[in-house]
Amino acid sequence: MTQEEDLEGAVRLASDLIDLLPFSGQKSHPLQKRAWPRTGVFDAQGDEIVGIPPEVERLCEAIVTCLVADICFDMQTLSAAIAPLLKGDCASARLH
């Protein structure tokens, strides 16, 4: 595989992992594949979040970095910044 193919695969896997998280609200469109964008999710000021929150994008980047570097990571630790966007506690999972 080329570096570009490795990166594309890592982005797909990171996105798939993020889609498994129990986010608040609901998908903006019932047929959309990914977890974001969503409706019914609000920031700390009470404003509805539009689009993909930067915290989710940073989580994806962090997972991709770990995957490309072939480093084990703790999903619960990496996803701590998005905890306010989740319905409940995110189960701890060590992924490699």
C-alpha positions as a Markdown table, in Angstrom:
| # | Residue | x | y | z |
|---|---|---|---|---|
| 1 | Met | 0.0 | 0.0 | 0.0 |
| 2 | Thr | 1.1 | 3.5 | -0.6 |
| 3 | Gln | 1.3 | 6.2 | 2.1 |
| 4 | Glu | -1.8 | 7.8 | 0.6 |
| 5 | Glu | -3.7 | 4.5 | 0.7 |
| 6 | Asp | -2.6 | 4.0 | 4.3 |
| 7 | Leu | -3.8 | 7.5 | 5.2 |
| 8 | Glu | -7.2 | 7.0 | 3.5 |
| 9 | Gly | -7.7 | 3.7 | 5.3 |
| 10 | Ala | -6.8 | 5.3 | 8.6 |
| 11 | Val | -9.3 | 8.2 | 8.0 |
| 12 | Arg | -12.0 | 5.6 | 7.1 |
| 13 | Leu | -11.3 | 3.6 | 10.2 |
| 14 | Ala | -11.1 | 6.6 | 12.5 |
| 15 | Ser | -14.4 | 7.9 | 11.1 |
| 16 | Asp | -16.0 | 4.4 | 11.6 |
| 17 | Leu | -14.9 | 4.4 | 15.2 |
| 18 | Ile | -16.2 | 7.9 | 15.9 |
| 19 | Asp | -19.6 | 6.8 | 14.3 |
| 20 | Leu | -19.9 | 4.1 | 17.0 |
| 21 | Leu | -19.9 | 6.7 | 19.8 |
| 22 | Pro | -23.2 | 7.4 | 21.5 |
| 23 | Phe | -23.7 | 11.0 | 20.5 |
| 24 | Ser | -26.6 | 13.1 | 21.7 |
| 25 | Gly | -29.3 | 14.3 | 19.3 |
| 26 | Gln | -30.0 | 12.6 | 16.0 |
| 27 | Lys | -28.4 | 12.5 | 12.5 |
| 28 | Ser | -29.4 | 15.5 | 10.4 |
| 29 | His | -30.7 | 13.2 | 7.7 |
| 30 | Pro | -32.0 | 9.6 | 8.5 |
| 31 | Leu | -30.1 | 8.1 | 5.5 |
| 32 | Gln | -26.7 | 9.8 | 6.2 |
| 33 | Lys | -23.8 | 7.3 | 6.8 |
| 34 | Arg | -21.8 | 9.2 | 9.3 |
| 35 | Ala | -22.7 | 10.3 | 12.8 |
| 36 | Trp | -22.3 | 14.0 | 12.0 |
| 37 | Pro | -23.8 | 16.5 | 11.3 |
| 38 | Arg | -26.5 | 16.1 | 13.9 |
| 39 | Thr | -29.5 | 18.0 | 15.2 |
| 40 | Gly | -30.5 | 18.4 | 18.8 |
| 41 | Val | -26.9 | 18.8 | 20.1 |
| 42 | Phe | -26.1 | 22.1 | 21.9 |
| 43 | Asp | -22.8 | 23.8 | 23.0 |
| 44 | Ala | -22.1 | 25.1 | 26.5 |
| 45 | Gln | -23.9 | 28.4 | 25.7 |
| 46 | Gly | -27.0 | 26.6 | 24.7 |
| 47 | Asp | -26.6 | 27.1 | 21.0 |
| 48 | Glu | -27.4 | 24.3 | 18.6 |
| 49 | Ile | -24.2 | 22.9 | 17.0 |
| 50 | Val | -24.3 | 23.2 | 13.2 |
| 51 | Gly | -22.0 | 21.0 | 11.1 |
| 52 | Ile | -19.2 | 18.9 | 12.5 |
| 53 | Pro | -17.8 | 20.2 | 15.8 |
| 54 | Pro | -14.1 | 20.9 | 15.9 |
| 55 | Glu | -13.7 | 18.5 | 18.8 |
| 56 | Val | -14.9 | 15.7 | 16.6 |
| 57 | Glu | -12.6 | 16.7 | 13.8 |
| 58 | Arg | -9.6 | 16.8 | 16.3 |
| 59 | Leu | -10.6 | 13.4 | 17.6 |
| 60 | Cys | -10.5 | 12.0 | 14.1 |
| 61 | Glu | -7.1 | 13.5 | 13.5 |
| 62 | Ala | -5.8 | 12.0 | 16.8 |
| 63 | Ile | -7.0 | 8.5 | 15.9 |
| 64 | Val | -5.6 | 8.8 | 12.4 |
| 65 | Thr | -2.2 | 9.9 | 13.8 |
| 66 | Cys | -2.2 | 6.8 | 16.1 |
| 67 | Leu | -3.2 | 4.5 | 13.4 |
| 68 | Val | -0.6 | 5.7 | 10.9 |
| 69 | Ala | 2.1 | 5.6 | 13.5 |
| 70 | Asp | 0.9 | 2.1 | 14.6 |
| 71 | Ile | 0.5 | 3.2 | 18.2 |
| 72 | Cys | -2.0 | 1.7 | 20.6 |
| 73 | Phe | -4.5 | 4.2 | 22.0 |
| 74 | Asp | -7.2 | 4.5 | 24.6 |
| 75 | Met | -10.5 | 5.6 | 22.9 |
| 76 | Gln | -11.8 | 6.9 | 26.2 |
| 77 | Thr | -8.8 | 9.1 | 26.8 |
| 78 | Leu | -8.8 | 10.4 | 23.2 |
| 79 | Ser | -12.5 | 11.1 | 23.3 |
| 80 | Ala | -12.5 | 13.0 | 26.6 |
| 81 | Ala | -12.9 | 16.4 | 24.8 |
| 82 | Ile | -16.1 | 15.3 | 23.1 |
| 83 | Ala | -17.7 | 13.9 | 26.3 |
| 84 | Pro | -20.2 | 16.8 | 26.4 |
| 85 | Leu | -21.5 | 15.7 | 23.0 |
| 86 | Leu | -22.2 | 12.1 | 24.2 |
| 87 | Lys | -25.4 | 10.6 | 25.6 |
| 88 | Gly | -23.6 | 8.7 | 28.3 |
| 89 | Asp | -20.2 | 7.4 | 29.3 |
| 90 | Cys | -18.1 | 6.1 | 26.5 |
| 91 | Ala | -16.9 | 2.6 | 27.2 |
| 92 | Ser | -13.1 | 2.3 | 27.4 |
| 93 | Ala | -11.5 | 0.4 | 24.6 |
| 94 | Arg | -7.9 | -0.2 | 23.8 |
| 95 | Leu | -7.5 | -0.3 | 20.0 |
| 96 | His | -4.4 | -1.1 | 17.9 |
